[in-house]
Amino acid sequence: MESQRIGLLGGTFNPVHEGHLQAAEEVRLRFALSQVLFIPSYIPPHKQTTDIALPEDRFAMVELAVRSHPQLVASSLEIEARKKSYSVITLNKLKAIYADAWIFFILGVDAFLEIETWKSYREVLEQCRFIVISRPGFDLAGAREALPPEYAGKIGDCRGAGSVGDDLLSRFRIFLVSIRALDISSTEIRSRVRAGRPIHGLVPDPVEEYIHKKNLYQE
């Protein structure tokens, strides 16, 4: 019996937007993932933003966003911990829950470039496979320079549009994946809300309704 493949997409999701959903679906199809877990952080260790919505609101928006995507799942794992969110701790919990699964950590190249600043980053790299996706304004190839030289042989380039086969999965631990990234950012969405400008099409309709109903991201 083939092992389950579980994707992990963590982040502040402040708020979750259509770019997150498109990236997750594209990666899910290319890597034949059983599901992708959206895991909002409780307190993000690398974010200095002051206008972060409450964890409960960010989780509620993720739940609304994935409702029409059966293989995308909202997970409250980090929020329930009620403390600063570190990937190494989250991965340990996931590996206990999905003991026989392959775990794929999905993140943008911008976040991967900072991986050496992560808590116990070498342990994180050993715990799962990484899917590093392209982001507008960042050079995907630059991800090769983010790690010490001994990791060079573990990085595979998957820039084509086809699915990633078992041959690549057995050879590499870190995959550089070019996707049709939407140029949308949570920062831009918050700014538009504050300015009273429309966000229709940038976030799923239920998320837009939630933001306005709860008066999130206002001055």
N, C-alpha and C positions, 0 to 999 in steps of 0.2 A: 504493500500500500504506500502510495506516494505521500511524502510529508506535506502538511498544510503550509502554505506560504502566507505570512501575515505582514502587511505593511504598517509602518508606524509613521504618522505625520504629526509631529508635535509643533507647538508654537503658542504664541499669545492669543492668536485669533481675535484681534481687537479692532474690527470685527473680522469674522470669517467672510471670504468673498469668492466670487466666481473663479478667480485665478487659482485658489486653493482646490476647488472642486475639479476644475479641468485638469490640473496637474495630477491629482490623485487618480482620476479615471484613466488618464493616458498611461501613467506608470503601472496601474493595476493590470491593464490589458497587455502591456509589453512584457511584464514579468509574470503573468498568469497568477496574480495574487488572489487568494481566496477572499480576502477583505482588507480594507485599509482602515486602521483605527485613527481617528482624529482625537488627539490628546491635548486639550488646552492646559497650559501651565497654571499653577496656583500663583506662584510668584516667580516670574521669569528671571533667571540669574544674570542675563546679559542685557536686559532692557532697562533704560533709564527714563522711559516715557512716564510722564506724570498723569496723562489722561487715559489710564487703563481702566476699563469697565470692571465691575465686580466679577470675580470668578464665576459666580452663579449665572450672571447675565451672559458672559462669553460662552459658557457651556450650553446655555439654553439656545443661543444663536446657532451654535454648531449642530445641536439636535435638529433644529428647524431646517438648516441647510442640507443635511444629509438625508432627510426624510424621503426624498424622491430618488435616492441613489441606494439601492438595496445592498450593495457590497461596501458602502462607506458607513462606518459605525462611529458614533460619538462615545468616547470613553472618559469617565470621570476619575480615572486612576490617580492623576496628579492632584486634582482639586480635592479629592477625598483625603489626601495625605495632609492637607492644611499646612504645608511648609514649602520652603524654596524647592523648586523643581530641578533636579539634576538627572541627566539622561542615564547615567550609570545606575542610579537607583531604580528608575522606571524600567529599564531593560531587565534588571534582575527580577522584578515583579512579573514582567511579561513572560520571561523564560520559565517562571514557575507555573504561570497560568497555561501557557502554550508549550508544554514541555517537549513535544515532539515536532514542533513547527520550525520552519526557517523564518527568522525575523529579518525584515528589510527596513532599515531606517531611511526614510525619505526626507531630504532637505535640499534647500537651494544652495547653489554654489557660494553665495555670499555668506551663508552661515557656516559652510564647510571650511571656508578660508580661515575661520577663527577657531578651528577645532583644537588646536594646541592650548587654548585658554580654558578648555572644558575641564571639569573635575574628572580625574582619572581617565583621560581621553584614550590612553592605550588600552585600558580594560574595555572601554566602550567599543573600540575597533575590533576587539576579539569576540565580543558578545554577539555580533550580528553582521549582516552584509549591509553596505551603504549604497543608496541610490542618490547620486548627486545630480540635481537637475539644473538646467540652464535658467538664468534669470536675465532679463533685459539690463544692459549696462555692465554686465560682468562676463569675463572671459572664462568659459568652462575649462579650458586647458590649464588655467591658472591653479586649478585644484590639485594638480600634480605637484605643485611647489609648496602646498600647505603642510605636507608631512615630511618627516625625515627620510633620507634616501632608501632605508631598508624596506619602505613600503612600496617602492616604485613598481615592483613586480606583481603587486596585488591589485593594481588599478587597471581596469579595462575600459576601453572607449566604445560606447554604444550610441553613436551619433546618427545612425541610420534610423529609418522608421519602422523596421521590422521588430518582431518579438525576440526576446533574449532567450536563447536555448540553454539546455543543460550543459553544453560544452563550455560556455562562458561562465556559467554559475559555478562550475567545478574548478575553474582556473583562477577566478578573481574574487576579491572580497569587496571591492569598491568599484562602482560603475558610474562613469560619466555619461549622462543621458541628456541629449538635446530634445526638448519638447517645444510644442507650439505655445509658448508662454504668453499669457495675457498680461499686458503691461498695466496691472492694477496693484495698488498698495493700500494696506489698511490706513497708513498715514494720510494718503490722499482722501480716502473715504471720510475719515474723521474731520479733516479740514473742510470738506464740502458740506458736511452736516453743520459744522459751526457757522459756516458762511450762508447757510440756508439754500445751498445749491442742490440739485437733484442727484441721487445716487442710484436711480433706477437702472438696472442692467449691470451694475457693478457688484451687487450682492443679490442673492435670491430674494424673491418677493416677500416671503415670510420674515426674512431677516430685516429687510427694509421696514416692514410694518412694526417689528419688535423695537427697532432703534427709535422710531418716531413715538411709539406708544410709551416707551420707558424714558423718553427724553435723554437718550444717551448722547455723549460727546458734545453736549451744549456747553457754552461758556459757564 
